[in-house]
Amino acid sequence: RADRAQGVLQLCVGRRGRREFVVKDRAEAVQAWLCGDEEAMAQAEHKAAKLVAAWLAWFKTQSVEALPGVRVDVLVRRVRQGAAEVFTLELTELGFSMLGVETLPPRVFGALLRSCFDDTGPTSEERARIERGEKKQRPASPGGDAKSEVR
């Protein structure tokens, strides 16, 4: 099962190699990065979905175990009015960065947690905890502070 991020990400390389990740919603991305070309965005989304599906199919041929998480970075280029190209930039299996986007960790890790229940489903108590995003305090570890964890 795939849970897609709703934001659109762009990597800008600045002075001295400093990188800045900018998140824009779809409408802002169309205006800022595709010259307001809605048709090119629709084509890019369609092509990106096909590209990601092809990569996911390829991953399935590499192992009998499903990947718990993968990040597929896609570059989009507007080539003319109403037309776009898409390219694979990077495939990152687990251990991937959330690029400093604060909304991604809860969404990604929530999707990973939900996938753990795909074959059995959570109990009603587990489902309620997941939906509430309940946290509890763990006791301090030897030499460390108490940490918060989802119950």
Phi and psi restraints in degrees (value plus and minus 20) as a CYANA .aco file:
   2 ALA   PHI    -134.1   -94.1
   2 ALA   PSI     112.2   152.2
   3 ASP   PHI    -132.1   -92.1
   3 ASP   PSI      94.9   134.9
   4 ARG   PHI    -112.7   -72.7
   4 ARG   PSI     124.4   164.4
   5 ALA   PHI     -92.2   -52.2
   5 ALA   PSI     123.7   163.7
   6 GLN   PHI    -109.4   -69.4
   6 GLN   PSI     -41.9    -1.9
   7 GLY   PHI    -100.8   -60.8
   7 GLY   PSI     143.3   183.3
   8 VAL   PHI    -130.8   -90.8
   8 VAL   PSI     111.3   151.3
   9 LEU   PHI    -130.2   -90.2
   9 LEU   PSI     123.9   163.9
  10 GLN   PHI    -154.7  -114.7
  10 GLN   PSI     120.3   160.3
  11 LEU   PHI    -121.7   -81.7
  11 LEU   PSI     102.5   142.5
  12 CYS   PHI    -129.8   -89.8
  12 CYS   PSI     109.3   149.3
  13 VAL   PHI    -119.2   -79.2
  13 VAL   PSI      99.9   139.9
  14 GLY   PHI    -121.2   -81.2
  14 GLY   PSI    -180.3  -140.3
  15 ARG   PHI     -84.4   -44.4
  15 ARG   PSI     125.5   165.5
  16 ARG   PHI      36.4    76.4
  16 ARG   PSI      11.3    51.3
  17 GLY   PHI      53.0    93.0
  17 GLY   PSI     -13.5    26.5
  18 ARG   PHI     -86.6   -46.6
  18 ARG   PSI     113.6   153.6
  19 ARG   PHI    -129.6   -89.6
  19 ARG   PSI     124.5   164.5
  20 GLU   PHI    -153.0  -113.0
  20 GLU   PSI     108.4   148.4
  21 PHE   PHI    -120.6   -80.6
  21 PHE   PSI     106.6   146.6
  22 VAL   PHI    -136.3   -96.3
  22 VAL   PSI     110.3   150.3
  23 VAL   PHI    -126.7   -86.7
  23 VAL   PSI     110.3   150.3
  24 LYS   PHI    -151.4  -111.4
  24 LYS   PSI     128.6   168.6
  25 ASP   PHI     -94.7   -54.7
  25 ASP   PSI     152.7   192.7
  26 ARG   PHI     -76.9   -36.9
  26 ARG   PSI     -68.4   -28.4
  27 ALA   PHI     -81.9   -41.9
  27 ALA   PSI     -62.5   -22.5
  28 GLU   PHI     -84.4   -44.4
  28 GLU   PSI     -60.4   -20.4
  29 ALA   PHI     -84.0   -44.0
  29 ALA   PSI     -61.9   -21.9
  30 VAL   PHI     -80.0   -40.0
  30 VAL   PSI     -65.1   -25.1
  31 GLN   PHI     -88.0   -48.0
  31 GLN   PSI     -68.8   -28.8
  32 ALA   PHI     -95.6   -55.6
  32 ALA   PSI     -57.7   -17.7
  33 TRP   PHI    -132.9   -92.9
  33 TRP   PSI     -33.7     6.3
  34 LEU   PHI    -145.7  -105.7
  34 LEU   PSI       5.3    45.3
  35 CYS   PHI      34.3    74.3
  35 CYS   PSI      13.9    53.9
  36 GLY   PHI      52.6    92.6
  36 GLY   PSI      -7.0    33.0
  37 ASP   PHI    -105.4   -65.4
  37 ASP   PSI      70.2   110.2
  38 GLU   PHI     -82.7   -42.7
  38 GLU   PSI     -57.0   -17.0
  39 GLU   PHI     -84.0   -44.0
  39 GLU   PSI     -61.3   -21.3
  40 ALA   PHI     -84.5   -44.5
  40 ALA   PSI     -59.3   -19.3
  41 MET   PHI     -83.9   -43.9
  41 MET   PSI     -64.8   -24.8
  42 ALA   PHI     -80.5   -40.5
  42 ALA   PSI     -61.9   -21.9
  43 GLN   PHI     -86.1   -46.1
  43 GLN   PSI     -61.3   -21.3
  44 ALA   PHI     -83.0   -43.0
  44 ALA   PSI     -62.7   -22.7
  45 GLU   PHI     -81.8   -41.8
  45 GLU   PSI     -63.1   -23.1
  46 HIS   PHI     -83.0   -43.0
  46 HIS   PSI     -67.8   -27.8
  47 LYS   PHI     -85.8   -45.8
  47 LYS   PSI     -60.0   -20.0
  48 ALA   PHI     -84.5   -44.5
  48 ALA   PSI     -60.6   -20.6
  49 ALA   PHI     -81.6   -41.6
  49 ALA   PSI     -62.2   -22.2
  50 LYS   PHI     -85.9   -45.9
  50 LYS   PSI     -60.2   -20.2
  51 LEU   PHI     -84.8   -44.8
  51 LEU   PSI     -65.8   -25.8
  52 VAL   PHI     -84.4   -44.4
  52 VAL   PSI     -61.4   -21.4
  53 ALA   PHI     -80.7   -40.7
  53 ALA   PSI     -59.5   -19.5
  54 ALA   PHI     -85.2   -45.2
  54 ALA   PSI     -62.5   -22.5
  55 TRP   PHI     -84.1   -44.1
  55 TRP   PSI     -61.9   -21.9
  56 LEU   PHI     -83.5   -43.5
  56 LEU   PSI     -58.5   -18.5
  57 ALA   PHI     -84.1   -44.1
  57 ALA   PSI     -61.6   -21.6
  58 TRP   PHI     -81.4   -41.4
  58 TRP   PSI     -65.0   -25.0
  59 PHE   PHI     -77.2   -37.2
  59 PHE   PSI     -57.7   -17.7
  60 LYS   PHI     -84.2   -44.2
  60 LYS   PSI     -46.1    -6.1
  61 THR   PHI    -100.2   -60.2
  61 THR   PSI     -32.5     7.5
  62 GLN   PHI    -111.8   -71.8
  62 GLN   PSI     -37.5     2.5
  63 SER   PHI    -178.5  -138.5
  63 SER   PSI     128.2   168.2
  64 VAL   PHI     -96.8   -56.8
  64 VAL   PSI     -38.4     1.6
  65 GLU   PHI    -108.0   -68.0
  65 GLU   PSI     116.2   156.2
  66 ALA   PHI     -91.9   -51.9
  66 ALA   PSI     125.5   165.5
  67 LEU   PHI     -92.7   -52.7
  67 LEU   PSI     111.1   151.1
  68 PRO   PHI     -94.0   -54.0
  68 PRO   PSI     -43.6    -3.6
  69 GLY   PHI    -186.3  -146.3
  69 GLY   PSI     123.4   163.4
  70 VAL   PHI    -171.0  -131.0
  70 VAL   PSI     121.9   161.9
  71 ARG   PHI    -130.0   -90.0
  71 ARG   PSI     107.9   147.9
  72 VAL   PHI    -133.3   -93.3
  72 VAL   PSI      93.4   133.4
  73 ASP   PHI    -113.1   -73.1
  73 ASP   PSI     109.6   149.6
  74 VAL   PHI    -143.6  -103.6
  74 VAL   PSI     113.9   153.9
  75 LEU   PHI    -116.8   -76.8
  75 LEU   PSI     119.1   159.1
  76 VAL   PHI    -139.1   -99.1
  76 VAL   PSI     115.3   155.3
  77 ARG   PHI    -150.5  -110.5
  77 ARG   PSI     103.5   143.5
  78 ARG   PHI    -100.4   -60.4
  78 ARG   PSI     100.2   140.2
  79 VAL   PHI    -116.6   -76.6
  79 VAL   PSI     -46.3    -6.3
  80 ARG   PHI    -191.8  -151.8
  80 ARG   PSI     155.7   195.7
  81 GLN   PHI     -74.2   -34.2
  81 GLN   PSI     102.8   142.8
  82 GLY   PHI      60.1   100.1
  82 GLY   PSI     -14.9    25.1
  83 ALA   PHI    -154.4  -114.4
  83 ALA   PSI     120.8   160.8
  84 ALA   PHI    -161.9  -121.9
  84 ALA   PSI     134.0   174.0
  85 GLU   PHI    -134.3   -94.3
  85 GLU   PSI     130.7   170.7
  86 VAL   PHI    -148.2  -108.2
  86 VAL   PSI     126.6   166.6
  87 PHE   PHI    -157.2  -117.2
  87 PHE   PSI     127.1   167.1
  88 THR   PHI     -97.0   -57.0
  88 THR   PSI     107.7   147.7
  89 LEU   PHI    -115.9   -75.9
  89 LEU   PSI     -69.6   -29.6
  90 GLU   PHI    -176.7  -136.7
  90 GLU   PSI     125.1   165.1
  91 LEU   PHI    -136.5   -96.5
  91 LEU   PSI     106.4   146.4
  92 THR   PHI    -151.7  -111.7
  92 THR   PSI      90.8   130.8
  93 GLU   PHI    -108.7   -68.7
  93 GLU   PSI     100.1   140.1
  94 LEU   PHI      26.7    66.7
  94 LEU   PSI     155.8   195.8
  95 GLY   PHI      36.7    76.7
  95 GLY   PSI      -5.3    34.7
  96 PHE   PHI    -103.9   -63.9
  96 PHE   PSI     136.7   176.7
  97 SER   PHI     -99.4   -59.4
  97 SER   PSI     129.0   169.0
  98 MET   PHI    -113.6   -73.6
  98 MET   PSI     -12.2    27.8
  99 LEU   PHI      39.7    79.7
  99 LEU   PSI       4.3    44.3
 100 GLY   PHI      54.0    94.0
 100 GLY   PSI     -11.8    28.2
 101 VAL   PHI    -106.5   -66.5
 101 VAL   PSI      90.1   130.1
 102 GLU   PHI     -83.5   -43.5
 102 GLU   PSI     -44.9    -4.9
 103 THR   PHI    -101.1   -61.1
 103 THR   PSI     -35.2     4.8
 104 LEU   PHI     -93.8   -53.8
 104 LEU   PSI     -66.0   -26.0
 105 PRO   PHI     -74.1   -34.1
 105 PRO   PSI     -67.6   -27.6
 106 PRO   PHI     -82.6   -42.6
 106 PRO   PSI     -56.1   -16.1
 107 ARG   PHI     -91.0   -51.0
 107 ARG   PSI     -65.7   -25.7
 108 VAL   PHI     -87.3   -47.3
 108 VAL   PSI     -70.1   -30.1
 109 PHE   PHI     -90.0   -50.0
 109 PHE   PSI     -49.9    -9.9
 110 GLY   PHI     -83.5   -43.5
 110 GLY   PSI     -62.1   -22.1
 111 ALA   PHI     -85.2   -45.2
 111 ALA   PSI     -60.9   -20.9
 112 LEU   PHI     -82.0   -42.0
 112 LEU   PSI     -63.4   -23.4
 113 LEU   PHI     -83.4   -43.4
 113 LEU   PSI     -65.2   -25.2
 114 ARG   PHI     -81.0   -41.0
 114 ARG   PSI     -55.5   -15.5
 115 SER   PHI     -87.1   -47.1
 115 SER   PSI     -42.9    -2.9
 116 CYS   PHI     -84.8   -44.8
 116 CYS   PSI     -42.3    -2.3
 117 PHE   PHI    -123.5   -83.5
 117 PHE   PSI     -12.6    27.4
 118 ASP   PHI     -75.3   -35.3
 118 ASP   PSI     -58.0   -18.0
 119 ASP   PHI    -107.6   -67.6
 119 ASP   PSI     -43.6    -3.6
 120 THR   PHI    -143.4  -103.4
 120 THR   PSI     -50.6   -10.6
 121 GLY   PHI      62.1   102.1
 121 GLY   PSI     131.2   171.2
 122 PRO   PHI     -96.4   -56.4
 122 PRO   PSI     139.1   179.1
 123 THR   PHI     -90.0   -50.0
 123 THR   PSI     148.3   188.3
 124 SER   PHI     -82.1   -42.1
 124 SER   PSI     -56.5   -16.5
 125 GLU   PHI     -86.5   -46.5
 125 GLU   PSI     -63.8   -23.8
 126 GLU   PHI     -83.8   -43.8
 126 GLU   PSI     -61.1   -21.1
 127 ARG   PHI     -80.6   -40.6
 127 ARG   PSI     -63.6   -23.6
 128 ALA   PHI     -83.1   -43.1
 128 ALA   PSI     -62.1   -22.1
 129 ARG   PHI     -83.9   -43.9
 129 ARG   PSI     -62.9   -22.9
 130 ILE   PHI     -81.4   -41.4
 130 ILE   PSI     -67.9   -27.9
 131 GLU   PHI     -83.9   -43.9
 131 GLU   PSI     -55.2   -15.2
 132 ARG   PHI    -100.3   -60.3
 132 ARG   PSI     -37.1     2.9
 133 GLY   PHI      40.8    80.8
 133 GLY   PSI      16.1    56.1
 134 GLU   PHI     -79.2   -39.2
 134 GLU   PSI     119.5   159.5
 135 LYS   PHI    -141.2  -101.2
 135 LYS   PSI     130.5   170.5
 136 LYS   PHI    -155.1  -115.1
 136 LYS   PSI     137.0   177.0
 137 GLN   PHI    -106.4   -66.4
 137 GLN   PSI     107.7   147.7
 138 ARG   PHI    -107.9   -67.9
 138 ARG   PSI     131.0   171.0
 139 PRO   PHI     -83.3   -43.3
 139 PRO   PSI     133.6   173.6
 140 ALA   PHI     -81.1   -41.1
 140 ALA   PSI     117.8   157.8
 141 SER   PHI    -102.7   -62.7
 141 SER   PSI     137.6   177.6
 142 PRO   PHI     -78.2   -38.2
 142 PRO   PSI      99.4   139.4
 143 GLY   PHI      60.7   100.7
 143 GLY   PSI      -6.3    33.7
 144 GLY   PHI    -162.2  -122.2
 144 GLY   PSI     150.9   190.9
 145 ASP   PHI    -105.6   -65.6
 145 ASP   PSI     143.9   183.9
 146 ALA   PHI     -85.2   -45.2
 146 ALA   PSI     123.6   163.6
 147 LYS   PHI    -140.0  -100.0
 147 LYS   PSI     129.9   169.9
 148 SER   PHI    -111.2   -71.2
 148 SER   PSI     119.9   159.9
 149 GLU   PHI    -162.3  -122.3
 149 GLU   PSI     135.2   175.2
 150 VAL   PHI     -96.5   -56.5
 150 VAL   PSI     111.1   151.1
